[in-house]
Amino acid sequence: MPHAQRFANCLAEMKNSDFILENRHRRVEDVALEISRRPDLDAPFILRQIEGWQRMRTKVPRWTEVEGIHFPPRLALEQCSGQPAAEYKASVVSRLLQSMKEGGTDESVETAMADLTGGMGVDFSFIAPLFSKSTYIEQREELVEAARHNLPLLGLGDAEILHGNGIDLLDKLSKQTLLFLDPARRDAHGGKTVFIEDCEPNVVDLLPQLLEKSEWLVIKLSTMLDIHRAITTLESTVPHSVQEVHVFSSGGECKDLLFVLRRSEQSEQEAEPRIYCADEHGAFSFTFEEENEVVCTYPEELEGYLYEPGPSIMKAGAYKTIAHKYGVQKIETNSHLYISDAFIEDFPGRSFKIEKVYGFSKADIKMLATDLKSEGGKANLAIRNFPSTVADLRKKLKIKEGGNLYLFATTDAKNKKIIVSSKKV
């Protein structure tokens, strides 16, 4: 390229960058209107960068603190991990590396990881710094180009960046300490898939090859999967390979379902995988065997404090183990709401102070309606093991959404339909 052309391109890039920096806090619609009158600027690129920066400012703030990051199209932004989820993955991987050191691995030996489905590179940017060598692989060219620009800015200038199918390139890699894989959960027509066998690539068929190539394999799968079924499916190919399962939630929603695999030693083959239920505040772990052995108790009277477990615990099914660990009683076997006399500050979920308990007779409903008047007729309503929907019950009780009152329609240990009125602690 002639020197004059390179100089012109450099000036154009600087002009675009300056415009982005000056306008990235504005509404994208307003910027689009202004930029339509500026033929000297690259409008599609600028609008994509401003929208990307605004989206990522709350999703992955660490990236937006770095000047010059290039953001890919919207779909990649929507599919990438948020920062809390990426940080949690890094904490899991850090612990795996520490366990290797404690198991006698020479600390001077170089460690290596490869992300076979690099995507936008958010997970990679948090995990790769833990290793001596790192490889990012992605088959979408626009994401590879973005990674080549972004990763050096994020302190990963030594990372190897490969364009291609991660599975096709697997044979070209040396044995890795860790392989990370986030298979696509969409079919050829763009529809969402859930089952492991329907993902691309099909990790079930590839499991022997993946585990032969790595010390540890971390797979991110759909949070809609049944964990029992997923473990059975994965271990149908390589028995006893699932070591851990991680359910991570953020903002009251399950974000990640991670499976940690390796070829188990003979002595480990009877061990059940440990299930970790985690959010930004901490993690709680159990095994299905522990869950089956717990015997729960039930309160005679519903008073004191009520607890609703976080989404990770509900997804993992730690219904009895959580009661045992925190010394709370279940309202009823299938209600998955918990009671304690004294307040438990670190319970992993939402906590409420019980105000009153209503039955479901006409007299009780009338009393509830009267009491709701002091709250402006407003309450937040939830259904737990109760023969109705929130919409139908809200209509029946004539409750408006909102306010400081939280109503839980549920069933108690005497099989009685009740409504527990409470306020958040």
Secondary structure per residue as TSV (DSSP state, phi and psi in degrees):
chain	resnum	aa	ss	phi	psi
A	1	M	-	360.0	129.5
A	2	P	-	-57.1	150.4
A	3	H	H	-57.3	-41.3
A	4	A	H	-62.6	-38.3
A	5	Q	H	-68.7	-41.9
A	6	R	H	-61.4	-41.2
A	7	F	H	-63.4	-41.3
A	8	A	H	-65.0	-41.9
A	9	N	H	-63.1	-39.5
A	10	C	H	-63.9	-42.6
A	11	L	H	-63.2	-40.9
A	12	A	H	-63.4	-42.1
A	13	E	H	-63.6	-41.0
A	14	M	H	-64.4	-40.3
A	15	K	H	-64.9	-43.4
A	16	N	H	-61.8	-44.6
A	17	S	H	-63.8	-43.3
A	18	D	H	-62.2	-40.6
A	19	F	H	-65.5	-42.2
A	20	I	H	-60.4	-47.3
A	21	L	H	-61.9	-37.1
A	22	E	H	-76.9	-22.8
A	23	N	H	-121.2	5.3
A	24	R	T	-72.5	-11.8
A	25	H	T	-89.9	-5.7
A	26	R	S	-86.7	162.6
A	27	R	-	-63.1	135.7
A	28	V	H	-60.2	-37.4
A	29	E	H	-61.3	-39.7
A	30	D	H	-68.5	-39.6
A	31	V	H	-65.7	-39.7
A	32	A	H	-61.7	-38.7
A	33	L	H	-65.4	-43.2
A	34	E	H	-68.6	-41.9
A	35	I	H	-73.1	-18.6
A	36	S	T	-63.9	-19.0
A	37	R	T	-100.1	12.5
A	38	R	-	-123.6	82.5
A	39	P	T	-65.6	-13.5
A	40	D	T	-79.1	-6.7
A	41	L	S	-111.5	153.2
A	42	D	-	-86.7	88.0
A	43	A	H	-58.8	-49.9
A	44	P	H	-57.8	-43.3
A	45	F	H	-65.3	-46.1
A	46	I	H	-63.1	-46.2
A	47	L	H	-64.8	-37.7
A	48	R	H	-65.5	-39.0
A	49	Q	H	-68.9	-40.6
A	50	I	H	-67.4	-45.4
A	51	E	H	-63.4	-41.6
A	52	G	H	-62.5	-44.3
A	53	W	H	-62.1	-42.3
A	54	Q	H	-65.6	-39.4
A	55	R	H	-68.4	-43.0
A	56	M	H	-80.2	-13.7
A	57	R	H	-60.0	-35.4
A	58	T	H	-99.3	-26.9
A	59	K	H	-79.0	-47.3
A	60	V	-	-136.4	74.6
A	61	P	H	-58.7	-28.7
A	62	R	H	-60.4	-35.3
A	63	W	H	-70.0	-39.6
A	64	T	H	-77.0	-8.5
A	65	E	T	-78.9	-11.7
A	66	V	S	-100.2	120.6
A	67	E	T	-72.0	139.1
A	68	G	T	95.8	-0.7
A	69	I	-	-61.1	136.9
A	70	H	-	-99.8	128.6
A	71	F	-	-101.6	131.7
A	72	P	-	-78.0	-177.3
A	73	P	-	-58.6	163.6
A	74	R	H	-54.7	-41.2
A	75	L	H	-57.5	-41.5
A	76	A	H	-65.4	-35.8
A	77	L	H	-65.8	-39.3
A	78	E	H	-69.7	-34.3
A	79	Q	H	-84.1	-20.7
A	80	C	S	-72.6	158.7
A	81	S	-	-68.7	149.1
A	82	G	-	-79.5	165.3
A	83	Q	H	-61.4	-43.9
A	84	P	H	-58.0	-40.3
A	85	A	H	-67.9	-40.9
A	86	A	H	-65.9	-40.7
A	87	E	H	-64.2	-37.7
A	88	Y	H	-66.0	-43.2
A	89	K	H	-57.0	-43.7
A	90	A	H	-61.8	-36.8
A	91	S	H	-67.7	-36.7
A	92	V	H	-64.1	-47.5
A	93	V	H	-64.3	-40.2
A	94	S	H	-59.2	-40.4
A	95	R	H	-68.1	-36.8
A	96	L	H	-63.1	-42.6
A	97	L	H	-64.1	-39.5
A	98	Q	H	-64.3	-38.7
A	99	S	H	-64.9	-32.1
A	100	M	H	-66.9	-41.6
A	101	K	H	-63.7	-43.5
A	102	E	H	-66.5	-24.7
A	103	G	T	-83.9	1.9
A	104	G	T	107.1	4.2
A	105	T	-	-66.9	132.9
A	106	D	-	-63.3	122.7
A	107	E	T	-66.9	-18.4
A	108	S	T	-80.7	-12.6
A	109	V	S	-72.4	132.9
A	110	E	-	-67.9	140.1
A	111	T	-	-104.8	151.4
A	112	A	E	-142.3	143.1
A	113	M	E	-134.6	153.4
A	114	A	E	-136.4	132.0
A	115	D	E	-98.4	110.0
A	116	L	T	-79.1	-14.4
A	117	T	T	-134.1	67.3
A	118	G	-	-58.7	-32.7
A	119	G	T	57.4	-137.4
A	120	M	T	-73.5	-18.5
A	121	G	S	95.3	10.0
A	122	V	H	-66.0	-52.3
A	123	D	H	-59.0	-43.4
A	124	F	H	-58.3	-41.8
A	125	S	H	-66.0	-23.4
A	126	F	H	-92.9	-29.9
A	127	I	H	-88.6	-40.6
A	128	A	G	-55.9	-37.9
A	129	P	G	-61.2	-12.8
A	130	L	G	-79.8	-9.0
A	131	F	S	-118.0	157.2
A	132	S	S	-69.0	-39.2
A	133	K	E	-131.3	147.4
A	134	S	E	-144.8	145.8
A	135	T	E	-131.9	127.0
A	136	Y	E	-105.5	128.2
A	137	I	E	-128.2	132.5
A	138	E	E	-152.3	140.6
A	139	Q	S	-94.0	-13.2
A	140	R	-	-87.0	117.9
A	141	E	H	-60.6	-39.3
A	142	E	H	-64.6	-31.6
A	143	L	H	-75.6	-33.7
A	144	V	H	-64.6	-43.6
A	145	E	H	-62.6	-40.4
A	146	A	H	-63.9	-41.2
A	147	A	H	-63.9	-39.9
A	148	R	H	-62.7	-30.5
A	149	H	H	-82.3	-43.1
A	150	N	H	-81.5	-41.5
A	151	L	H	-60.7	-41.3
A	152	P	H	-60.9	-36.5
A	153	L	H	-65.2	-27.3
A	154	L	T	-91.7	12.5
A	155	G	T	86.0	15.4
A	156	L	-	-117.3	44.4
A	157	G	T	-65.4	-20.8
A	158	D	T	-88.4	-5.9
A	159	A	-	-66.4	139.8
A	160	E	E	-83.4	131.0
A	161	I	E	-118.7	119.0
A	162	L	E	-119.7	138.4
A	163	H	E	-101.0	117.3
A	164	G	S	157.9	-176.4
A	165	N	-	-80.9	124.6
A	166	G	T	-58.8	-36.4
A	167	I	T	-71.4	-40.3
A	168	D	T	-63.4	-32.2
A	169	L	T	-89.7	-2.2
A	170	L	G	-59.3	-40.6
A	171	D	G	-65.1	-23.2
A	172	K	G	-81.9	-12.0
A	173	L	S	-86.6	147.5
A	174	S	-	-72.9	170.7
A	175	K	-	-63.5	132.4
A	176	Q	E	-101.1	149.3
A	177	T	E	-66.4	-39.1
A	178	L	E	-145.8	136.1
A	179	L	E	-111.3	135.6
A	180	F	E	-115.8	136.6
A	181	L	E	-142.8	126.2
A	182	D	-	-123.8	81.7
A	183	P	-	-63.2	147.5
A	184	A	B	-65.6	133.1
A	185	R	-	-108.0	41.0
A	186	R	B	-133.2	141.5
A	187	D	-	-82.5	-174.4
A	188	A	T	-63.3	-20.2
A	189	H	T	-98.6	5.5
A	190	G	S	88.2	-1.1
A	191	G	-	-76.1	149.5
A	192	K	B	-74.1	140.7
A	193	T	-	-118.0	159.1
A	194	V	-	-121.5	-50.2
A	195	F	S	-64.2	146.4
A	196	I	G	-58.2	-40.2
A	197	E	G	-64.8	-21.8
A	198	D	G	-91.5	-5.9
A	199	C	S	-77.1	162.8
A	200	E	B	-124.1	113.6
A	201	P	S	-79.4	163.4
A	202	N	-	-79.3	97.3
A	203	V	H	-68.3	-21.8
A	204	V	H	-62.7	-48.3
A	205	D	H	-68.4	-30.3
A	206	L	H	-90.8	-4.6
A	207	L	H	-55.6	-46.7
A	208	P	H	-57.2	-41.7
A	209	Q	H	-66.7	-42.2
A	210	L	H	-65.9	-41.9
A	211	L	H	-74.5	-25.6
A	212	E	H	-69.4	-27.7
A	213	K	T	-94.3	-1.0
A	214	S	E	-147.8	155.4
A	215	E	E	-77.2	-43.1
A	216	W	E	-129.2	145.6
A	217	L	E	-126.9	124.2
A	218	V	E	-114.2	121.6
A	219	I	E	-117.8	129.4
A	220	K	E	-97.2	124.7
A	221	L	E	-126.1	174.7
A	222	S	-	-63.1	135.1
A	223	T	T	-69.7	-7.6
A	224	M	T	-82.2	-11.0
A	225	L	S	-66.1	144.7
A	226	D	-	-77.0	123.8
A	227	I	H	-64.7	-43.3
A	228	H	H	-57.0	-48.6
A	229	R	H	-64.3	-39.1
A	230	A	H	-64.2	-42.7
A	231	I	H	-61.9	-45.9
A	232	T	H	-60.5	-42.7
A	233	T	H	-63.5	-46.9
A	234	L	H	-64.8	-41.2
A	235	E	H	-81.0	-4.4
A	236	S	T	-68.7	-23.4
A	237	T	T	-93.9	-49.0
A	238	V	S	-126.7	98.6
A	239	P	T	-56.5	143.1
A	240	H	T	60.2	25.2
A	241	S	-	-86.3	-23.2
A	242	V	E	-78.4	115.8
A	243	Q	E	-96.1	-39.5
A	244	E	E	-144.8	152.9
A	245	V	E	-128.7	134.2
A	246	H	E	-122.7	125.3
A	247	V	E	-110.8	113.1
A	248	F	E	-111.7	132.6
A	249	S	E	-122.0	150.6
A	250	S	E	-149.3	136.0
A	251	G	T	63.7	30.6
A	252	G	T	76.0	19.0
A	253	E	E	-140.8	138.5
A	254	C	E	-67.3	124.2
A	255	K	E	-105.4	-38.4
A	256	D	E	-136.6	142.6
A	257	L	E	-125.7	109.5
A	258	L	E	-112.1	137.8
A	259	F	E	-117.5	125.4
A	260	V	E	-104.1	121.4
A	261	L	E	-126.0	154.1
A	262	R	-	-162.7	162.6
A	263	R	-	-72.4	120.4
A	264	S	-	-80.0	148.2
A	265	E	-	-74.9	162.1
A	266	Q	G	-56.3	-38.7
A	267	S	G	-71.0	-17.5
A	268	E	G	-96.9	-2.1
A	269	Q	T	-73.4	-11.4
A	270	E	T	-97.2	-7.4
A	271	A	-	-75.8	135.2
A	272	E	-	-79.4	149.1
A	273	P	-	-64.8	144.2
A	274	R	E	-90.9	136.0
A	275	I	E	-103.3	125.3
A	276	Y	E	-108.2	125.7
A	277	C	E	-106.8	115.9
A	278	A	E	-135.5	155.1
A	279	D	E	-146.1	-167.3
A	280	E	T	-63.3	-17.7
A	281	H	T	-96.2	-14.9
A	282	G	E	154.9	-174.6
A	283	A	E	-134.5	148.6
A	284	F	E	-128.8	134.8
A	285	S	E	-127.4	156.8
A	286	F	E	-161.9	172.2
A	287	T	-	-120.1	160.5
A	288	F	H	-64.5	-30.5
A	289	E	H	-64.4	-43.9
A	290	E	H	-61.8	-41.7
A	291	E	H	-60.5	-41.7
A	292	N	H	-69.2	-26.9
A	293	E	H	-84.9	-17.5
A	294	V	-	-72.6	137.1
A	295	V	-	-111.2	121.0
A	296	C	-	-90.7	156.2
A	297	T	-	-113.2	160.7
A	298	Y	-	-128.7	141.6
A	299	P	-	-77.9	148.4
A	300	E	S	-75.5	-39.8
A	301	E	S	-125.1	144.1
A	302	L	-	-95.2	99.5
A	303	E	-	-151.7	162.6
A	304	G	S	97.3	-117.6
A	305	Y	E	-124.7	144.6
A	306	L	E	-116.3	142.0
A	307	Y	E	-128.4	136.9
A	308	E	E	-115.5	114.1
A	309	P	E	-60.1	153.3
A	310	G	-	-69.2	165.7
A	311	P	H	-62.6	-29.4
A	312	S	H	-65.8	-42.3
A	313	I	H	-66.7	-40.4
A	314	M	H	-65.4	-41.9
A	315	K	H	-64.8	-42.4
A	316	A	H	-75.9	-20.2
A	317	G	T	80.6	32.4
A	318	A	-	-87.4	48.2
A	319	Y	H	-66.6	-39.6
A	320	K	H	-92.1	-36.4
A	321	T	H	-61.4	-38.5
A	322	I	H	-66.0	-35.4
A	323	A	H	-65.5	-41.9
A	324	H	H	-66.8	-44.6
A	325	K	H	-64.7	-38.7
A	326	Y	H	-103.4	4.2
A	327	G	T	65.7	38.7
A	328	V	-	-111.9	163.1
A	329	Q	E	-106.8	144.5
A	330	K	E	-81.0	141.3
A	331	I	S	-64.3	-41.0
A	332	E	S	-162.7	159.3
A	333	T	T	-52.1	-45.4
A	334	N	T	-104.4	6.7
A	335	S	T	-83.8	-31.0
A	336	H	-	57.2	36.8
A	337	L	-	-120.9	150.3
A	338	Y	E	-131.2	154.3
A	339	I	E	-131.1	143.0
A	340	S	E	-146.5	152.0
A	341	D	S	-74.2	-46.9
A	342	A	S	-97.0	148.5
A	343	F	-	-71.9	133.8
A	344	I	-	-107.3	105.1
A	345	E	T	-67.5	-34.9
A	346	D	T	-99.5	17.5
A	347	F	-	-61.1	132.5
A	348	P	S	-80.2	82.7
A	349	G	E	164.4	-161.0
A	350	R	E	-91.5	144.2
A	351	S	E	-121.0	142.3
A	352	F	E	-139.5	149.4
A	353	K	E	-96.9	123.8
A	354	I	E	-70.9	126.5
A	355	E	E	-94.3	-45.4
A	356	K	E	-165.2	154.7
A	357	V	E	-122.6	128.1
A	358	Y	E	-111.7	145.7
A	359	G	-	-80.8	-165.2
A	360	F	S	-122.0	23.3
A	361	S	S	-78.9	167.8
A	362	K	H	-59.2	-39.7
A	363	A	H	-64.5	-41.2
A	364	D	H	-66.5	-41.5
A	365	I	H	-63.9	-39.1
A	366	K	H	-64.9	-40.8
A	367	M	H	-64.5	-41.3
A	368	L	H	-61.9	-43.6
A	369	A	H	-60.7	-40.2
A	370	T	H	-64.7	-45.1
A	371	D	H	-65.9	-30.9
A	372	L	H	-69.5	-20.8
A	373	K	H	-60.1	-35.1
A	374	S	T	-69.3	-15.3
A	375	E	T	-102.9	13.6
A	376	G	T	71.6	20.8
A	377	G	T	73.8	10.8
A	378	K	E	-104.8	145.5
A	379	A	E	-165.5	155.9
A	380	N	E	-96.0	123.7
A	381	L	E	-113.2	134.5
A	382	A	E	-132.3	149.0
A	383	I	E	-112.3	128.4
A	384	R	S	-137.4	109.0
A	385	N	S	54.9	58.4
A	386	F	-	-142.9	136.0
A	387	P	S	-79.3	61.8
A	388	S	S	-166.0	166.7
A	389	T	-	-99.8	162.4
A	390	V	H	-60.1	-43.4
A	391	A	H	-62.9	-45.3
A	392	D	H	-66.6	-41.3
A	393	L	H	-70.4	-37.9
A	394	R	H	-61.1	-40.5
A	395	K	H	-67.3	-42.3
A	396	K	H	-64.3	-40.0
A	397	L	H	-88.8	-7.4
A	398	K	T	57.6	49.8
A	399	I	-	-103.7	132.4
A	400	K	E	-89.9	146.3
A	401	E	E	-71.5	139.3
A	402	G	E	117.1	-168.4
A	403	G	E	87.4	-173.1
A	404	N	E	-100.1	-4.3
A	405	L	E	-93.7	139.2
A	406	Y	E	-121.2	119.8
A	407	L	E	-106.9	130.3
A	408	F	E	-115.3	111.6
A	409	A	E	-87.8	120.2
A	410	T	E	-152.1	-171.6
A	411	T	E	-124.5	133.2
A	412	D	-	-91.5	-179.3
A	413	A	T	-66.8	-14.6
A	414	K	T	-95.4	13.1
A	415	N	S	63.6	29.9
A	416	K	-	-100.6	134.4
A	417	K	E	-77.2	126.7
A	418	I	E	-137.9	164.0
A	419	I	E	-126.5	119.2
A	420	V	E	-96.2	120.1
A	421	S	E	-95.3	130.2
A	422	S	E	-150.5	167.5
A	423	K	E	-128.9	146.7
A	424	K	E	-63.0	139.7
A	425	V	-	-79.3	360.0
